[in-house]
Amino acid sequence: MKLDTTLTTRDLSEVPAAAKLAEDQGFDAVWSMEAGNDGFLPLALAAEHTSRVKLGPAVAIAFPRSPMSIAYASWDLAALSKGRFILGLGTQVKGHIERRYGFKWEPPVPKLREYIESLRAIFKCWQEGGKKLTYAGKYYNFSLMTPFFAPKPHNYDIPIYIAGLNNLILRMAGELCDGLHAHPFTSAKYLREYVLPHVNEGLKKAGRARKDFAITTTPFVIVGRNQDEIERARAGVRQQISFYASTRTYQIVLETHGWGDVAPKLNELAAKGDWAAMPKLITDEMLEVYAVTGTYENIAEKVRERFDGLLDRVGFYVPYKSAFDDATWRKVCKQING
């Protein structure tokens, strides 16, 4: 298991220092988000100012962009980082695709399958010096690549991870991709009994083994120096879990533990804008299942115990004011990454 981190700054001028610090602290990878900023632009700065950490978007929203556009950005970042780039893609939900991005909503799983297949075809064309490009599908067709528009070949592989929750996309991830960005609202039981079986189906179909595939997420951690700090942290995590659990897409995570009836109640409260009432439906038992609790001294061990054999990469989801400082991060990174 490797410990990663996320670029939380939205200020591009702060990215070089943040990326250099993450590398120096011992994180194995640095991920960028698309939350009020572009997912690729910060990675160019991060790649330029680091030499070891892996980096990628977690995740870039695929459908508002052509696979060709994604391919160019990925190819350049792989070259700039000397092979440290990982392409993370996500589909987003219908409301965002139509109302935020202004694109037509189409069946996401078959469309994403073609997206990944066409990306592979484009990368292969470029690796072969811009030789004939051919990809024909229902949603994407590519048949033109001239030497002027073909980037310089390089030997760097570009792993593709996708974000996914339902059985169809999980199986496709195992079949076509190099990794899965699992949602932070997760549990060991959900990963073991729902995610892994579907991923393994896809791996089996492709003739691959689990060791050929990476699963990563940022599980919630509740951490403090004493019980008072831990209790304050529990309140922040309780609030964030109630927000995620109010989305019908994530109901399967609750149903895995027999709490499926909580989802519609949270959804109703969210529709009313009653955010204060929502955390009250997240019990202490739920917190123990969906978050890892510990002190700054033992949280690394607790996370490893919870997710060993289930996750290959983790980050810490800390939706509250914490006492993680430079020295603490260095210690935690050393405990997990060596």
ChimeraX attribute file (.defattr): number of C-alpha atoms within 10 A of each C-alpha:
attribute: neighborCount
match mode: 1-to-1
recipient: residues
	/A:1	19
	/A:2	17
	/A:3	23
	/A:4	25
	/A:5	22
	/A:6	22
	/A:7	18
	/A:8	13
	/A:9	14
	/A:10	16
	/A:11	9
	/A:12	14
	/A:13	11
	/A:14	14
	/A:15	21
	/A:16	18
	/A:17	14
	/A:18	19
	/A:19	28
	/A:20	19
	/A:21	14
	/A:22	23
	/A:23	22
	/A:24	14
	/A:25	18
	/A:26	23
	/A:27	27
	/A:28	21
	/A:29	24
	/A:30	26
	/A:31	26
	/A:32	26
	/A:33	22
	/A:34	14
	/A:35	11
	/A:36	7
	/A:37	14
	/A:38	15
	/A:39	19
	/A:40	22
	/A:41	15
	/A:42	25
	/A:43	26
	/A:44	20
	/A:45	20
	/A:46	28
	/A:47	26
	/A:48	14
	/A:49	17
	/A:50	19
	/A:51	13
	/A:52	17
	/A:53	22
	/A:54	21
	/A:55	29
	/A:56	31
	/A:57	26
	/A:58	25
	/A:59	23
	/A:60	25
	/A:61	22
	/A:62	21
	/A:63	21
	/A:64	16
	/A:65	12
	/A:66	12
	/A:67	20
	/A:68	15
	/A:69	11
	/A:70	18
	/A:71	19
	/A:72	17
	/A:73	14
	/A:74	21
	/A:75	22
	/A:76	16
	/A:77	27
	/A:78	25
	/A:79	19
	/A:80	16
	/A:81	23
	/A:82	17
	/A:83	18
	/A:84	21
	/A:85	30
	/A:86	23
	/A:87	25
	/A:88	26
	/A:89	25
	/A:90	19
	/A:91	20
	/A:92	17
	/A:93	11
	/A:94	15
	/A:95	12
	/A:96	13
	/A:97	19
	/A:98	13
	/A:99	10
	/A:100	10
	/A:101	13
	/A:102	11
	/A:103	15
	/A:104	11
	/A:105	13
	/A:106	13
	/A:107	8
	/A:108	15
	/A:109	16
	/A:110	14
	/A:111	18
	/A:112	21
	/A:113	19
	/A:114	19
	/A:115	22
	/A:116	20
	/A:117	18
	/A:118	23
	/A:119	22
	/A:120	18
	/A:121	17
	/A:122	26
	/A:123	22
	/A:124	16
	/A:125	19
	/A:126	23
	/A:127	18
	/A:128	13
	/A:129	15
	/A:130	21
	/A:131	16
	/A:132	15
	/A:133	18
	/A:134	14
	/A:135	16
	/A:136	12
	/A:137	13
	/A:138	8
	/A:139	12
	/A:140	14
	/A:141	13
	/A:142	15
	/A:143	10
	/A:144	12
	/A:145	16
	/A:146	10
	/A:147	11
	/A:148	7
	/A:149	11
	/A:150	16
	/A:151	16
	/A:152	14
	/A:153	16
	/A:154	16
	/A:155	10
	/A:156	15
	/A:157	16
	/A:158	20
	/A:159	17
	/A:160	20
	/A:161	29
	/A:162	29
	/A:163	24
	/A:164	22
	/A:165	17
	/A:166	14
	/A:167	15
	/A:168	14
	/A:169	22
	/A:170	26
	/A:171	23
	/A:172	23
	/A:173	28
	/A:174	31
	/A:175	21
	/A:176	19
	/A:177	22
	/A:178	19
	/A:179	23
	/A:180	27
	/A:181	22
	/A:182	21
	/A:183	17
	/A:184	19
	/A:185	22
	/A:186	22
	/A:187	24
	/A:188	18
	/A:189	17
	/A:190	18
	/A:191	19
	/A:192	14
	/A:193	11
	/A:194	18
	/A:195	23
	/A:196	19
	/A:197	16
	/A:198	21
	/A:199	25
	/A:200	20
	/A:201	19
	/A:202	23
	/A:203	22
	/A:204	15
	/A:205	14
	/A:206	13
	/A:207	10
	/A:208	15
	/A:209	12
	/A:210	13
	/A:211	7
	/A:212	11
	/A:213	19
	/A:214	18
	/A:215	24
	/A:216	24
	/A:217	22
	/A:218	22
	/A:219	22
	/A:220	26
	/A:221	26
	/A:222	30
	/A:223	27
	/A:224	23
	/A:225	13
	/A:226	11
	/A:227	12
	/A:228	10
	/A:229	16
	/A:230	17
	/A:231	13
	/A:232	16
	/A:233	21
	/A:234	24
	/A:235	16
	/A:236	16
	/A:237	23
	/A:238	24
	/A:239	20
	/A:240	19
	/A:241	22
	/A:242	24
	/A:243	17
	/A:244	18
	/A:245	24
	/A:246	21
	/A:247	14
	/A:248	13
	/A:249	13
	/A:250	18
	/A:251	18
	/A:252	19
	/A:253	23
	/A:254	20
	/A:255	14
	/A:256	15
	/A:257	13
	/A:258	10
	/A:259	13
	/A:260	17
	/A:261	11
	/A:262	17
	/A:263	23
	/A:264	15
	/A:265	15
	/A:266	26
	/A:267	19
	/A:268	13
	/A:269	15
	/A:270	18
	/A:271	11
	/A:272	9
	/A:273	11
	/A:274	11
	/A:275	15
	/A:276	11
	/A:277	13
	/A:278	23
	/A:279	18
	/A:280	14
	/A:281	15
	/A:282	18
	/A:283	10
	/A:284	11
	/A:285	8
	/A:286	16
	/A:287	19
	/A:288	14
	/A:289	15
	/A:290	23
	/A:291	25
	/A:292	22
	/A:293	21
	/A:294	20
	/A:295	17
	/A:296	19
	/A:297	15
	/A:298	13
	/A:299	20
	/A:300	21
	/A:301	13
	/A:302	16
	/A:303	22
	/A:304	18
	/A:305	11
	/A:306	16
	/A:307	20
	/A:308	12
	/A:309	12
	/A:310	19
	/A:311	22
	/A:312	18
	/A:313	19
	/A:314	23
	/A:315	22
	/A:316	20
	/A:317	18
	/A:318	18
	/A:319	18
	/A:320	16
	/A:321	11
	/A:322	16
	/A:323	12
	/A:324	14
	/A:325	8
	/A:326	12
	/A:327	10
	/A:328	14
	/A:329	16
	/A:330	16
	/A:331	17
	/A:332	22
	/A:333	20
	/A:334	15
	/A:335	17
	/A:336	18
	/A:337	14
	/A:338	10
